[in-house]
């Protein structure tokens, strides 16, 4: 699960970076315009950028869950010389802690492009993907303090529509193979896959939600997509409750679709938004 988020030069957050610690249940409260929504929007921005149709590593500033306008609109104080930095710290399956530092800069008239990404996993050499000299690239891979080369020479690439790199195996080189570089690549692949899963597994409910219904039919897991209007919020809650009940009791009845009635009540309380930091949160 996500453990912390650092934000720098994004909307109301300037420099130095501000750190937000995350837990299975995280409450954000404060005065108006204090940055509560900005924290959620930074995560939603990364989430929707993974689904963009872009052919280069960049942020998708305008999508279904976040409409930011241009880079000038979202960068702190509209200063186009600044870089937007988002740093995420999270746990891997083996309980190791990883940290991914993402930096994006202006690339007008196109959306902001990835300028650098640093990946750190406890016990392994640091990996970094940096943009080389020139306007827009090319990208180069660094392991530790040594440059490995460009995408073809260092065997890494970016998938279409994604800003997270894919690390291949260690390419053939002269001399003795390096176990440290090989292990760093393996740890990097695990970290990138985990982070992508956390981002894609986010669910969001915005302030403009549908009115509650008198009856809900539960037919299986909710659609794997962001739901800013809350159309599938009840399905997600019911499926989560049935899944936990099934794990505790080992029941088989919850595997088949069934009708579930849920009482609904009007409430005067309305929250601005809700977001889950990933599948590990309950």
C-alpha distance (Angstrom), angle and dihedral (degrees) to the residues before:
residue distance angle dihedral
X1 . . .
X2 3.78 . .
X3 3.80 112.1 .
X4 3.78 102.8 -178.7
X5 3.78 144.0 -4.1
X6 3.79 127.4 -151.0
X7 3.78 120.4 -161.6
X8 3.78 126.1 -167.2
X9 3.83 129.8 175.1
X10 3.81 93.4 -6.5
X11 3.81 113.5 132.1
X12 3.82 108.6 -59.0
X13 3.82 93.6 0.4
X14 3.78 111.6 91.4
X15 3.79 134.0 172.6
X16 3.00 133.6 -21.9
X17 3.80 98.3 44.3
X18 3.79 120.4 -102.2
X19 3.82 118.5 -136.1
X20 3.80 124.3 -141.6
X21 3.79 115.9 -167.6
X22 3.80 114.6 -144.1
X23 3.81 131.8 -154.2
X24 3.82 136.5 172.4
X25 3.81 85.3 -83.6
X26 3.81 116.1 29.4
X27 3.80 123.2 176.3
X28 3.81 121.5 -160.7
X29 3.77 117.9 -161.6
X30 3.78 135.5 158.3
X31 3.76 145.5 108.9
X32 3.78 123.7 -44.0
X33 3.82 113.6 -77.1
X34 3.80 90.7 16.6
X35 3.81 92.3 125.6
X36 3.82 103.9 -98.2
X37 3.79 94.1 130.4
X38 3.80 91.1 41.8
X39 3.81 90.4 61.3
X40 3.80 90.7 55.0
X41 3.80 92.5 41.9
X42 3.81 91.9 55.0
X43 3.81 90.0 58.9
X44 3.79 93.2 42.9
X45 3.81 89.4 49.9
X46 3.80 90.8 57.4
X47 3.80 90.7 43.9
X48 3.80 95.4 53.3
X49 3.82 91.7 42.3
X50 3.81 89.1 63.5
X51 3.82 88.8 60.7
X52 3.79 97.0 45.7
X53 3.78 122.7 120.8
X54 3.80 92.2 -130.8
X55 3.79 119.1 131.8
X56 3.80 93.9 -149.6
X57 3.84 134.1 53.6
X58 3.78 102.9 -87.8
X59 3.79 143.4 125.9
X60 3.77 120.4 -92.4
X61 3.80 100.2 -140.2
X62 3.80 95.6 -179.8
X63 3.78 120.0 51.2
X64 3.78 145.7 118.5
X65 3.80 95.7 -69.1
X66 3.81 103.4 30.8
X67 3.77 131.5 27.9
X68 3.77 109.2 -171.3
X69 3.79 101.8 160.3
X70 3.80 111.7 -145.0
X71 3.80 133.1 -13.0
X72 3.80 88.9 -98.7
X73 3.81 88.5 58.7
X74 3.81 95.7 54.0
X75 3.80 104.3 33.3
X76 3.81 114.4 94.8
X77 3.81 112.5 -87.2
X78 3.81 88.4 -6.9
X79 3.80 88.7 -83.3
X80 3.80 105.8 157.9
X81 3.81 91.3 -165.1
X82 3.80 92.1 67.5
X83 3.80 127.2 89.7
X84 3.80 121.9 -132.7
X85 3.81 108.2 -131.1
X86 3.78 126.3 -167.0
X87 3.81 118.3 -179.5
X88 3.79 120.3 -170.1
X89 3.79 125.6 -169.4
X90 3.79 118.1 -165.8
X91 3.80 144.8 157.5
X92 3.79 125.4 -103.4
X93 3.80 123.8 -143.1
X94 3.81 91.2 -96.1
X95 3.84 89.2 54.0
X96 3.81 92.6 -107.3
X97 3.80 114.8 142.2
X98 3.82 120.5 -122.1
X99 3.77 131.7 -172.1
X100 3.81 127.1 -159.8
X101 3.81 119.6 -167.9
X102 3.82 113.8 -163.9
X103 3.81 123.7 -171.8
X104 3.82 125.8 -174.1
X105 3.79 129.2 -174.9
X106 3.78 138.0 -173.3
X107 3.79 119.4 -72.1
X108 3.80 101.6 168.7
X109 2.94 133.0 -139.5
X110 3.83 85.4 20.4
X111 3.82 123.9 61.7
X112 3.82 118.1 -82.9
X113 3.80 113.2 -74.0
X114 3.76 131.1 -143.0
X115 3.79 108.6 -94.6
X116 3.81 98.0 178.9
X117 3.77 143.0 -10.2
X118 3.81 124.8 -163.8
X119 3.77 121.8 -168.1
X120 3.78 123.2 -166.0
X121 3.81 125.8 -177.7
X122 3.79 121.5 178.0
X123 3.81 111.1 -101.6
X124 3.83 96.9 16.9
X125 3.79 137.0 86.8
X126 3.78 116.1 -89.6
X127 3.80 116.1 -102.4
X128 3.77 126.0 -154.1
X129 3.78 137.4 179.5
X130 3.79 112.1 -156.9
X131 3.75 133.6 177.7
X132 3.78 112.0 -114.1
X133 3.75 128.4 -138.6
X134 3.74 119.9 -53.7
X135 3.78 134.2 48.1
X136 3.78 108.4 -51.3
X137 3.76 104.1 -2.4
X138 2.92 155.5 -120.2
X139 3.81 103.1 -116.4
X140 3.80 120.5 -130.0
X141 3.79 131.3 -164.0
X142 3.79 122.7 -131.2
X143 3.81 125.5 -169.7
X144 3.76 112.0 -170.3
X145 3.80 106.5 -34.2
X146 3.81 95.9 -32.5
X147 3.77 126.4 96.0
X148 3.81 112.2 -131.1
X149 3.80 97.7 -169.9
X150 3.78 138.9 -110.9
X151 3.78 128.9 -36.4
X152 3.81 96.4 -77.2
X153 3.80 98.0 38.7
X154 3.82 94.5 44.6
X155 3.83 94.8 37.6
X156 3.79 102.1 -123.7
X157 3.79 133.6 118.4
X158 3.78 146.4 168.7
X159 3.77 121.9 -109.9
X160 3.79 117.3 -127.1
X161 3.77 109.6 -88.3
X162 3.80 94.7 14.8
X163 3.79 136.4 101.7
X164 3.82 94.9 -163.0
X165 3.82 115.0 93.2
X166 3.79 125.6 -127.7
X167 3.81 113.9 -136.2
X168 3.81 117.9 -149.5
X169 3.77 128.2 -162.6
X170 3.78 122.0 -66.3
X171 3.83 106.5 -78.0
X172 3.81 118.9 -127.0
X173 3.79 112.0 -84.7
X174 3.76 136.9 173.8
X175 3.77 115.9 -89.3
X176 3.77 130.8 16.1
X177 3.83 117.8 -16.4
X178 3.79 114.5 -107.7
X179 3.78 115.4 -122.8
X180 3.80 90.3 -169.6
X181 3.82 92.4 59.1
X182 3.80 91.4 43.1
X183 3.82 91.7 51.7
X184 3.80 91.2 45.0
X185 3.81 90.9 54.4
X186 3.81 91.3 48.9
X187 3.81 91.8 49.5
X188 3.81 89.6 46.4
X189 3.80 92.0 53.7
X190 3.81 91.0 50.6
X191 3.80 91.9 48.8
X192 3.82 94.7 48.2
X193 3.80 91.7 47.2
X194 3.81 91.3 49.3
X195 3.80 93.1 48.3
X196 3.79 92.3 48.2
X197 3.80 89.6 50.9
X198 3.80 91.6 50.5
X199 3.79 92.8 50.1
X200 3.80 95.0 44.5
X201 3.81 90.5 47.0
X202 3.80 94.3 58.8
X203 3.77 119.8 118.3
X204 3.77 122.0 -162.1
X205 3.78 134.0 -171.5
X206 3.78 117.2 -165.3
X207 3.82 129.7 -153.7
X208 3.82 94.5 -97.0
X209 3.78 103.5 71.9
X210 3.77 135.4 164.3
X211 3.78 119.2 -99.6
X212 3.84 113.3 -99.5
X213 3.79 118.5 -95.3
X214 3.80 126.0 -136.6
X215 3.80 93.5 -124.5
X216 3.81 135.5 22.6
X217 3.80 125.7 -160.9
X218 3.78 112.0 -145.7
X219 3.81 111.0 -154.5
X220 3.79 102.5 161.2
X221 3.80 142.5 -60.1
X222 3.81 116.5 -11.9
X223 3.77 121.2 -106.2
X224 3.81 113.3 -77.1
X225 3.78 96.9 -119.6
X226 3.78 140.2 91.9
X227 3.77 113.7 -81.3
X228 3.80 109.7 -164.9
X229 3.82 93.2 168.9
X230 3.79 94.6 52.3
X231 3.81 94.1 -121.3
X232 3.82 90.8 143.2
X233 3.81 99.4 29.8
X234 3.81 94.6 107.3
X235 3.80 91.6 46.9
X236 3.80 89.2 53.3
X237 3.82 92.8 49.3
X238 3.81 93.5 47.2
X239 3.78 92.8 46.8
X240 3.81 90.6 48.9
X241 3.83 91.7 50.3
X242 3.80 93.1 47.7
X243 3.79 91.6 47.0
X244 3.81 92.2 52.6
X245 3.81 91.4 46.5
X246 3.79 90.2 50.1
X247 3.82 92.1 50.6
X248 3.81 92.7 49.4
X249 3.80 99.1 45.3
X250 3.79 101.7 24.9
X251 3.80 89.5 -128.7
X252 3.77 120.6 169.9
X253 3.80 98.9 -161.6
X254 3.81 93.0 81.0
X255 3.79 91.8 62.1
X256 3.79 93.0 74.9
X257 3.81 125.1 67.3
X258 3.77 113.4 -96.7
X259 3.76 139.2 167.0
X260 3.78 116.0 -98.5
X261 3.78 123.3 -168.9
X262 3.77 117.1 -153.2
X263 3.79 122.6 -174.0
X264 3.79 113.7 -129.8
X265 3.77 129.5 -158.1
X266 3.75 132.8 -172.1
X267 3.77 114.5 -113.1
X268 3.80 129.4 -164.8
X269 3.79 89.7 -146.7
X270 3.78 119.3 93.5
X271 3.79 123.0 179.8
X272 3.79 122.3 -153.3
X273 3.79 96.6 -127.5
X274 3.77 145.6 -33.0
X275 3.76 130.9 -146.1
X276 3.77 133.8 -179.8
X277 3.84 115.6 -140.9
X278 3.79 91.6 -140.1
X279 3.77 146.8 -63.7
X280 3.81 91.8 -51.9
X281 3.81 93.3 64.7
X282 3.77 120.6 93.5
